[in-house]
Amino acid sequence: MEGEDEPVELQRLKRDVRELAEDSDQTGIWLAHAMEQAWEAVGLLAAYPALADLLGERHRIIANDWQSAGLLALVARLLRRSLDLLDRVAFSPAALRSDLRSERNAPAYLYSASELLDRAADLLAESATLVRDNERRWRVFGTRIHRLRSG
């Protein structure tokens, strides 16, 4: 709705992007730390010949998750930078009209911000694909562990 200030809808969108950036950053940090620990732990599994054929699978799980952690950190950076660009635009109707009559900087900033948001979305999809790639690997590894514990 048109008013004197930045539209409330846009303020909400910016808040949501800010929260997603924070969540992505925190998740990426947590996941990277967890993979550091997992890497050390899985090295100990080499002592068990019954798992030798699955060590590649387990390392692939860690590698995928570690890569996902890095992507999440990059997503957070992209989202925050998009907000920085959006903050350069005065979104009041009067300011936008004035910009359209002069330099037309607002559309350029909006376009660049949208490119960063678009790339962040691509990287989130890539991250989800990496996590999805782990599902079968976890089942195979878990089944073997279960059999070894039971037998």
N, C-alpha and C positions, 0 to 999 in steps of 0.2 A: 504494500500500500504506500502511496506517495505521502510523504510528510516532509519535515524540515531536516531530518537527520538520516543517517544510514538506515535502510529498511531493517526491521526486526528479523525478517526471514534471513537476510544476509548475515546478521549478527549470530543467529542460531547456526547457520552453516559454518561460519568461521569457528564457532565454539566446538562444533562437532569435529572439524578438521584438526583443531588444536588437541582435542581429547584423543583422537585417533593417532596423532603424532606421538603424544605422550605414551599411550598404550603400546604402540609399535616399538618405541624406544625402550621402554621397560621390559617388554617381552623379548626383544632382541638381546638385551644385556643379560637377562636371566637365562635365555637359551644358550648363549655363547658360554656362559659360566658352566652351565649344566653339561655342555658338550666337552668342555675342558676336563671336567671330572670323569665323564663317560670314557673319554679317550684313554685316560690313565687306567681306569678300571678294566676296560676291554683288553688292554695289553696283558693283564694277568690271565686272561682266558686262554692264551697261547699254551699254557701249561697243561691243558686238557685236550688230548688227542681226539676225543669224541666230538669236540666242537671245531676241530681244525678246518673242516670243509665249510663252516658257516662264519668264520672270522671275517671273510670278505664282505659277507652280507651285513654283519654287525658294524663293521667300519663304514660301510656305505650309508647305513642309517645315521651314524654320527656325522658323516660328511654332509649328507643332505640337510640335517638339522642345523649344522654349523653354517652352511651356506644360507639357509633360511634366516638364521640370526643376523647375518650380515645384510641380507636384503631388507630385513625389518629396520635395521639401523639406518640404512639409506632411505627407506620410505619415510622415516621420521624426519630426516633432513630435508627431503623434497617437500613434504607437507609444510614444514615450518617456513621454508623459503617461499612457498606459494603464499603463505599468510603475510610474509614480509612484503611481497609484491602487492598484495591486495591492500595492505595498509598504506600504500603510496597513492591510492585512489580515494578521493573524497566522493562518497556515494550519495551525498545529498542531491536531490533533483537539481537544485540551483547550480551546484558545483559541476555536475555532469553536463548540464546544458552549456555552461560556460566553457568547459573543456572541449565540447563538440564544436563550439564556435571558434576555438583557437587551435591549440597545439594537437589536440586529439591524443593525449598521452594515456588516458584511461583505457581505451580499447587495447592499446599495446600492452599495458600492464596486465589487463585481464586475459589477453591471449597467452602471454608468457606464464601466468599463474595456472591457466588451464592446461598448458603443456606439462607443467610440473605435476599437477594433480593426475593427469593422464598417465604419466610415467610411473607415479606411485601406485596407481591401480594395476598397471602391468606387472610391477614387481611384487605386489601382493598376490596376484594370480600365480606368478612364478613360484613364490614361496609356498603357496597352497599345493602346487603340483609336486614340489619336492617332498612335502609332508605326505602327500597321497602315495608317492612312490615307495614310501616306507611301510605301508600297511601290510603287503604280502611278506616283506622281509621280516617284519615283527612276528607275524603268524608262524612262519617257518622256524624262526629262532626260538620263539616261545614254546612251540610244540616239542622241539628237541630238548629244551631245558626240562619241560614237564616229564618227558619220557625218561630222561636221565635221573630225575629225582624219584620217579615212581619205580624204576627198575633197579 
